[in-house]
Amino acid sequence: MNLRLFYRYYPSLAVACALLPFFTTSVAAQTPNSLNPSPNPLLFPTRPEEVRIERSQAITLTEALELAKRNNQDLQLAVLELERSRSALRQAQAVFSPNANVNTNLNNNGEGFTGSGSQTSTSFTGQAQISYNLYTSGNRRATVRAAEERLRIDELNVENRNLEVQLSVTTQYYDLQEADELVRINRSAVENAQASLRDAQSRQEFGVGTQFDVLQSQVNFANAQQALTNSLSQQRIVRRNFAALLNLSQSVDVSAADAVEVAGLWEPTLEESIIQAFQNRPELEQFLAQRNISEQQRRQAISQLRPQVGVSGNYNITDRFNDGSSLTDGYSVGVQASLTLFDGGAARASAAQSKVNIAIAENQFASQRDQIRFNVEQFYVQLQSNLDNIQTSTVGLEQAREALRLSRLRFGAGVGTQTDVIFAENDLTRAEGNRITAILNYNRALANLQRSVTLTGSI
């Protein structure tokens, strides 16, 4: 059975099926409970020690997805909205049931307080009523159908939020890896620059180097230190942003435990990817559901100008105490019919608004369809180009390492210059950064492509 049809005919299972890939992605992940936030969502820290970072925890991407599933507020909000829509549907379905009510009244009546012969009497009345709308010209069914479509929209919204959370966690985890790698690369660059500075100073002391070589090395060392300082600052910002996304405890920080490597390969062709996206994306189904809601609202408006038929039954009893008579009772049944002859055009104006809303939903569907195709094409092209960049940067990194080795040998043999070594060190730093960037950009494009085609649990 088609997945969308399965959701339509089995709506009670829709949310479970939508969340299952996300929830089972990290079943094996055992993340510490200390990373979870306080169970009180209204917690408001008032002392510095309550927000001080006490420790840092290295986590994998799988563990990060598990933490997001447990703690992410956007996903929790979507589930709450779904529960609200489910209750609204039950409320709408109540129109298919009759209304029944019971009224009782106990009265004590007297003639006054001033006379000596005032008379009082006590009476009891009770009434039971039941009513049911036999025919509403389609209003009742349209009300329920609109509520069903609203529930469907919120089910799809949970699925969509789930996908968005997965994408956000995955891409920001790659940002975390990139920040950590830049710190590592820049630390290595500082060490290389420091070693070159020591060599230049030693050569100057032995009279085989110049002050110019020392100054060049000092400038290169200062630049490397500044780059390291900036990367450490960026690493701190990225880590705190990631902790906020996972809604972690106020006193913990996280870092990336996974090594930087290619996340996987994409097998489908571009055309196959586009068709899969059209079939799977929940946003398209949401616009169709919104169109259906507007259609049901149009029917509700038109029904106000058509006949309404209902039936009702009434049973009542009356008893006046101490009057020497027994209680009396009676009943009545009836059929009511109504037809609005003129309402100033309100119903037709409301129907016209709903008809415009149908056209808007159709327009939004077409716009979203085109945007989905563009997203798939965009990320597919980025995936291919970054795959080429990985190959190119890998070769460039090996060449940069060899060039640095040769420049140091030439410098030690007296046939090269300190400038050659500095250039080679900077080239190696850039080559390492280029390779890390190429791999992570590829992984980002892959994650975005999987999101565009809606492959849950792919990572």
C-alpha positions as CSV (number, residue, x, y, z in Angstrom):
1,M,0.0,0.0,0.0
2,N,1.2,3.5,-0.8
3,L,2.6,5.2,2.4
4,R,0.3,8.2,2.0
5,L,-2.8,6.0,1.6
6,F,-1.7,4.0,4.7
7,Y,-1.6,7.3,6.7
8,R,-5.0,8.3,5.3
9,Y,-6.8,5.1,6.2
10,Y,-4.9,4.4,9.4
11,P,-4.4,7.9,10.9
12,S,-4.0,6.6,14.5
13,L,-0.8,5.0,13.4
14,A,0.5,7.9,11.4
15,V,2.5,9.6,14.1
16,A,4.1,6.3,15.3
17,C,5.2,5.5,11.7
18,A,6.4,9.0,11.1
19,L,8.5,9.0,14.2
20,L,9.7,5.4,14.2
21,P,12.7,5.9,11.9
22,F,13.8,8.9,14.0
23,F,13.3,7.1,17.3
24,T,15.0,3.8,16.1
25,T,17.9,5.6,14.5
26,S,19.7,5.7,17.9
27,V,18.2,2.8,19.8
28,A,21.6,1.5,20.7
29,A,22.8,5.0,21.8
30,Q,23.1,5.2,25.6
31,T,23.4,8.9,26.3
32,P,24.0,9.9,29.9
33,N,21.0,11.3,31.7
34,S,23.1,14.1,33.1
35,L,23.0,15.7,29.6
36,N,19.2,16.0,29.8
37,P,17.8,19.3,31.0
38,S,15.7,19.8,34.1
39,P,12.3,18.2,33.9
40,N,10.8,21.6,34.9
41,P,10.4,23.6,31.7
42,L,9.9,26.8,33.7
43,L,13.3,26.5,35.4
44,F,14.9,30.0,35.6
45,P,18.5,30.0,36.9
46,T,19.2,32.9,39.2
47,R,22.8,32.1,40.4
48,P,26.0,32.1,38.3
49,E,26.9,28.5,39.5
50,E,23.7,27.2,38.0
51,V,24.8,28.1,34.5
52,R,28.5,27.5,34.8
53,I,29.9,24.8,32.5
54,E,31.1,22.0,34.8
55,R,32.2,19.4,32.2
56,S,32.4,18.7,28.5
57,Q,31.1,15.5,26.9
58,A,32.1,14.1,23.5
59,I,29.1,12.6,21.7
60,T,28.5,10.8,18.4
61,L,26.0,11.9,15.8
62,T,23.8,9.0,16.8
63,E,23.8,10.1,20.4
64,A,23.1,13.7,19.3
65,L,20.0,12.4,17.4
66,E,18.9,10.5,20.5
67,L,19.2,13.6,22.6
68,A,17.3,15.7,20.1
69,K,14.5,13.1,20.0
70,R,14.2,13.3,23.8
71,N,14.7,17.0,24.4
72,N,14.0,19.1,21.3
73,Q,11.3,21.6,22.0
74,D,10.1,22.0,18.4
75,L,9.4,18.3,18.1
76,Q,7.6,18.2,21.5
77,L,5.5,21.2,20.5
78,A,4.5,19.5,17.3
79,V,3.3,16.4,19.3
80,L,1.3,18.6,21.6
81,E,-0.3,20.3,18.7
82,L,-1.2,16.9,17.3
83,E,-2.9,15.9,20.6
84,R,-4.9,19.1,20.5
85,S,-6.1,18.3,17.0
86,R,-7.0,14.8,18.0
87,S,-9.2,16.2,20.8
88,A,-10.7,18.7,18.3
89,L,-11.7,15.8,16.0
90,R,-13.4,14.0,18.9
91,Q,-15.3,17.2,19.6
92,A,-16.4,17.5,15.9
93,Q,-17.5,13.9,15.8
94,A,-19.9,14.6,18.7
95,V,-22.3,16.1,16.1
96,F,-23.3,12.6,15.1
97,S,-24.6,11.8,18.6
98,P,-27.9,13.1,20.0
99,N,-28.0,15.7,22.7
100,A,-29.7,14.7,26.0
101,N,-30.2,16.7,29.2
102,V,-32.2,16.7,32.4
103,N,-33.5,19.7,34.3
104,T,-35.0,19.7,37.8
105,N,-36.5,22.5,39.9
106,L,-37.6,22.6,43.6
107,N,-39.6,25.7,44.7
108,N,-41.1,26.9,47.9
109,N,-43.8,29.5,47.5
110,G,-45.4,31.7,50.2
111,E,-48.0,34.6,50.3
112,G,-45.9,36.8,52.6
113,F,-44.3,37.4,56.0
114,T,-46.7,40.0,57.6
115,G,-50.0,38.1,57.9
116,S,-50.8,35.5,60.6
117,G,-52.3,33.1,58.1
118,S,-49.6,33.0,55.4
119,Q,-49.8,29.9,53.2
120,T,-46.7,28.1,51.7
121,S,-46.4,25.4,49.2
122,T,-43.6,23.3,47.8
123,S,-43.4,22.0,44.3
124,F,-41.0,19.9,42.2
125,T,-40.7,19.8,38.4
126,G,-38.4,17.7,36.3
127,Q,-37.8,17.6,32.6
128,A,-35.8,15.3,30.3
129,Q,-35.0,16.3,26.7
130,I,-33.4,14.6,23.8
131,S,-32.7,16.1,20.4
132,Y,-31.0,15.0,17.2
133,N,-30.3,16.7,13.9
134,L,-31.6,14.4,11.2
135,Y,-30.5,16.4,8.2
136,T,-28.1,19.4,8.0
137,S,-27.6,19.7,4.2
138,G,-24.0,18.4,4.6
139,N,-22.9,20.7,7.4
140,R,-22.3,18.0,9.9
141,R,-20.2,15.8,7.7
142,A,-18.2,18.8,6.4
143,T,-17.4,19.8,10.0
144,V,-16.0,16.3,10.8
145,R,-14.1,16.1,7.5
146,A,-12.5,19.5,8.1
147,A,-11.4,18.3,11.6
148,E,-10.0,15.1,10.1
149,E,-8.0,17.1,7.6
150,R,-6.7,19.3,10.3
151,L,-5.6,16.3,12.2
152,R,-3.9,15.0,9.1
153,I,-2.0,18.3,8.7
154,D,-0.7,18.1,12.3
155,E,0.3,14.4,11.7
156,L,2.3,15.5,8.7
157,N,3.7,18.4,10.7
158,V,5.1,16.0,13.3
159,E,6.7,14.1,10.5
160,N,8.0,17.3,9.0
161,R,9.4,18.6,12.3
162,N,11.0,15.2,12.8
163,L,12.8,15.6,9.5
164,E,13.8,19.2,10.2
165,V,15.2,18.3,13.6
166,Q,17.2,15.4,12.1
167,L,18.6,17.8,9.4
168,S,19.4,20.5,11.9
169,V,21.2,18.1,14.3
170,T,23.1,16.5,11.5
171,T,24.3,19.7,9.8
172,Q,25.2,21.4,13.1
173,Y,27.1,18.3,14.1
174,Y,29.1,18.8,11.0
175,D,29.7,22.4,12.0
176,L,30.9,21.1,15.3
177,Q,33.3,18.7,13.6
178,E,34.5,21.5,11.4
179,A,35.2,23.8,14.3
180,D,37.1,21.1,16.1
181,E,39.2,20.3,13.0
182,L,40.0,24.0,12.4
183,V,41.3,24.2,16.0
184,R,43.5,21.1,15.4
185,I,44.8,22.4,12.0
186,N,45.5,25.9,13.5
187,R,47.3,24.4,16.5
188,S,49.5,22.4,14.1
189,A,50.1,25.6,12.1
190,V,51.2,27.3,15.3
191,E,53.6,24.5,16.1
192,N,55.0,24.6,12.6
193,A,55.4,28.3,12.7
194,Q,57.1,28.1,16.1
195,A,59.5,25.5,14.9
196,S,60.4,27.7,11.8
197,L,60.9,30.7,14.1
198,R,63.3,28.6,16.3
199,D,65.2,27.5,13.2
200,A,65.5,31.1,11.9
201,Q,66.7,32.4,15.2
202,S,69.3,29.5,15.5
203,R,70.6,30.2,12.0
204,Q,70.9,33.9,12.8
205,E,72.9,33.1,16.0
206,F,75.3,30.9,13.9
207,G,75.7,33.6,11.3
208,V,74.1,31.7,8.4
209,G,70.7,33.4,8.7
210,T,69.4,37.0,8.5
211,Q,67.3,39.2,10.6
212,F,64.8,39.4,7.7
213,D,64.2,35.6,8.0
214,V,63.6,36.0,11.7
215,L,61.1,38.8,11.2
216,Q,59.2,36.8,8.5
217,S,59.0,33.8,10.9
218,Q,57.8,36.0,13.7
219,V,55.0,37.5,11.5
220,N,54.0,34.0,10.4
221,F,54.0,32.8,14.0
222,A,51.8,35.8,15.1
223,N,49.4,35.2,12.2
224,A,49.1,31.5,13.1
225,Q,48.4,32.4,16.7
226,Q,45.7,34.8,15.7
227,A,44.1,32.2,13.5
228,L,44.1,29.7,16.4
229,T,42.5,32.2,18.7
230,N,39.7,32.9,16.2
231,S,39.1,29.2,15.7
232,L,38.9,28.6,19.4
233,S,36.3,31.4,19.7
234,Q,34.3,29.9,16.9
235,Q,34.5,26.5,18.4
236,R,33.0,27.8,21.6
237,I,30.2,29.5,19.8
238,V,29.4,26.4,17.7
239,R,29.4,24.1,20.8
240,R,27.0,26.4,22.7
241,N,24.7,26.6,19.7
242,F,24.6,22.9,19.4
243,A,23.9,22.5,23.1
244,A,20.9,24.9,22.7
245,L,19.6,22.8,19.7
246,L,19.7,19.6,21.8
247,N,18.3,21.5,24.8
248,L,21.0,20.1,27.1
249,S,21.5,20.7,30.8
250,Q,22.7,24.2,31.7
251,S,26.0,22.8,33.2
252,V,27.3,20.6,30.3
253,D,29.0,21.2,27.0
254,V,29.5,18.8,24.1
255,S,32.1,18.1,21.4
256,A,32.2,15.8,18.4
257,A,33.3,12.3,19.0
258,D,33.0,11.0,15.4
259,A,35.9,11.3,13.1
260,V,35.5,13.4,9.9
261,E,34.7,11.0,7.1
262,V,32.4,10.7,4.1
263,A,28.9,9.9,5.4
264,G,27.8,7.7,2.4
265,L,27.0,7.6,-1.3
266,W,23.9,8.6,-3.1
267,E,22.8,6.0,-5.6
268,P,19.6,7.3,-7.3
269,T,19.9,9.5,-10.4
270,L,18.7,13.1,-10.3
271,E,15.4,12.2,-12.1
272,E,14.7,9.4,-9.6
273,S,15.5,11.7,-6.7
274,I,13.0,14.3,-7.9
275,I,10.2,11.7,-8.3
276,Q,10.9,10.3,-4.9
277,A,10.8,13.8,-3.4
278,F,7.4,14.5,-5.0
279,Q,6.1,11.2,-3.6
280,N,7.4,11.5,-0.1
281,R,7.5,15.2,1.0
282,P,4.9,15.8,3.7
283,E,4.6,19.5,2.8
284,L,2.8,18.7,-0.5
285,E,0.3,16.5,1.4
286,Q,-0.2,19.3,3.9
287,F,-1.3,21.7,1.1
288,L,-3.7,19.1,-0.3
289,A,-5.1,18.7,3.2
290,Q,-5.5,22.4,3.5
291,R,-7.3,22.5,0.2
292,N,-9.7,19.9,1.5
293,I,-10.3,21.9,4.6
294,S,-11.3,24.9,2.5
295,E,-13.6,22.7,0.4
296,Q,-15.3,21.5,3.6
297,Q,-15.6,25.1,4.9
298,R,-17.3,26.0,1.6
299,R,-19.8,23.2,2.0
300,Q,-20.5,24.3,5.6
301,A,-21.2,27.9,4.4
302,I,-23.6,26.7,1.6
303,S,-25.4,24.4,4.0
304,Q,-26.6,27.4,5.9
305,L,-28.9,28.3,3.0
306,R,-30.4,24.8,2.8
307,P,-32.9,22.9,4.9
308,Q,-32.1,21.8,8.4
309,V,-34.3,19.1,10.0
310,G,-34.2,17.8,13.5
311,V,-36.2,15.7,16.0
312,S,-36.7,16.2,19.7
313,G,-38.4,14.4,22.6
314,N,-39.5,15.8,25.9
315,Y,-40.8,14.2,29.1
316,N,-41.7,16.2,32.3
317,I,-43.2,15.6,35.7
318,T,-44.7,18.0,38.2
319,D,-45.6,17.4,41.8
320,R,-47.0,20.0,44.4
321,F,-46.5,18.6,47.9
322,N,-49.3,18.5,50.4
323,D,-52.1,19.4,47.9
324,G,-53.8,16.0,48.1
325,S,-53.0,15.3,44.4
326,S,-50.6,12.9,42.9
327,L,-47.8,14.1,40.5
328,T,-48.6,14.8,36.9
329,D,-46.4,14.0,33.9
330,G,-46.4,14.5,30.2
331,Y,-44.4,14.1,27.1
332,S,-44.0,15.6,23.7
333,V,-42.2,14.6,20.5
334,G,-41.7,16.7,17.4
335,V,-39.9,17.4,14.2
336,Q,-38.3,20.8,13.5
337,A,-37.4,22.1,10.0
338,S,-35.9,25.4,9.1
339,L,-34.8,27.2,6.0
340,T,-32.9,30.5,5.8
341,L,-34.5,32.5,3.1
342,F,-32.2,35.5,3.2
343,D,-29.1,36.3,5.3
344,G,-27.8,39.4,3.5
345,G,-25.4,37.3,1.4
346,A,-23.3,36.2,4.4
347,A,-23.3,32.5,3.6
348,R,-22.4,33.0,-0.1
349,A,-19.7,35.4,0.8
350,S,-18.2,32.9,3.2
351,A,-18.4,30.2,0.5
352,A,-16.6,32.6,-1.9
353,Q,-13.8,33.1,0.6
354,S,-13.4,29.4,1.0
355,K,-13.2,29.0,-2.8
356,V,-10.4,31.6,-2.9
357,N,-8.6,29.7,-0.1
358,I,-8.9,26.5,-2.3
359,A,-7.1,28.4,-5.1
360,I,-4.5,29.7,-2.7
361,A,-3.8,26.2,-1.5
362,E,-3.4,24.9,-5.1
363,N,-1.1,27.8,-5.9
364,Q,1.0,27.0,-2.8
365,F,1.1,23.4,-3.7
366,A,2.5,24.2,-7.2
367,S,5.0,26.6,-5.7
368,Q,6.2,24.1,-3.1
369,R,6.5,21.4,-5.8
370,D,8.8,23.7,-7.8
371,Q,10.8,24.5,-4.7
372,I,11.2,20.9,-3.9
373,R,12.5,20.1,-7.4
374,F,15.0,23.0,-7.1
375,N,16.2,21.9,-3.7
376,V,16.8,18.3,-5.0
377,E,18.6,19.7,-8.1
378,Q,20.7,22.1,-6.0
379,F,21.8,19.6,-3.4
380,Y,22.4,16.9,-6.0
381,V,24.8,19.3,-7.9
382,Q,26.5,20.3,-4.6
383,L,26.9,16.6,-3.7
384,Q,28.6,15.8,-7.0
385,S,30.9,18.9,-6.9
386,N,31.9,18.3,-3.3
387,L,32.7,14.7,-4.2
388,D,35.1,16.0,-6.9
389,N,36.5,18.5,-4.4
390,I,37.3,15.6,-1.9
391,Q,39.3,13.9,-4.6
392,T,41.1,17.1,-5.6
393,S,41.8,18.2,-2.0
394,T,43.1,14.8,-1.0
395,V,45.7,14.9,-3.8
396,G,46.5,18.6,-2.9
397,L,47.0,17.6,0.7
398,E,49.6,15.0,-0.2
399,Q,51.3,17.4,-2.5
400,A,51.4,20.1,0.2
401,R,53.0,17.7,2.7
402,E,55.6,16.7,0.2
403,A,56.3,20.3,-0.8
404,L,56.8,21.2,2.9
405,R,59.2,18.3,3.4
406,L,61.3,19.3,0.3
407,S,61.3,23.0,1.3
408,R,62.7,22.1,4.7
409,L,65.4,19.9,3.1
410,R,66.3,22.6,0.6
411,F,66.4,25.2,3.4
412,G,68.6,22.9,5.6
413,A,71.0,22.3,2.6
414,G,71.3,26.0,2.0
415,V,69.6,26.0,-1.4
416,G,66.2,27.2,-0.2
417,T,64.9,30.1,1.8
418,Q,62.9,30.6,4.9
419,T,60.2,32.2,2.8
420,D,59.9,28.9,0.9
421,V,59.3,27.1,4.1
422,I,56.7,29.6,5.4
423,F,54.8,29.4,2.1
424,A,54.9,25.6,2.2
425,E,53.6,25.6,5.8
426,N,50.8,28.0,4.9
427,D,49.9,25.8,1.8
428,L,49.7,22.7,4.0
429,T,47.4,24.5,6.5
430,R,45.1,25.5,3.6
431,A,45.2,22.1,2.0
432,E,44.2,20.4,5.3
433,G,41.4,22.9,5.7
434,N,40.3,22.4,2.1
435,R,40.0,18.7,2.5
436,I,38.0,18.9,5.8
437,T,35.7,21.5,4.2
438,A,35.2,19.4,1.1
439,I,34.3,16.3,3.2
440,L,31.9,18.2,5.5
441,N,30.3,20.1,2.6
442,Y,29.7,16.8,0.9
443,N,28.1,15.4,4.1
444,R,26.0,18.6,4.4
445,A,24.8,18.2,0.8
446,L,24.0,14.6,1.4
447,A,22.0,15.3,4.5
448,N,20.1,18.1,2.7
449,L,19.4,15.8,-0.2
450,Q,18.2,13.1,2.0
451,R,15.9,15.6,3.7
452,S,14.7,16.9,0.3
453,V,13.8,13.3,-0.8
454,T,12.6,12.6,2.8
455,L,14.6,9.5,3.6
456,T,14.2,9.3,7.4
457,G,16.7,7.4,9.4
458,S,19.3,7.4,6.5
459,I,22.1,8.6,8.7
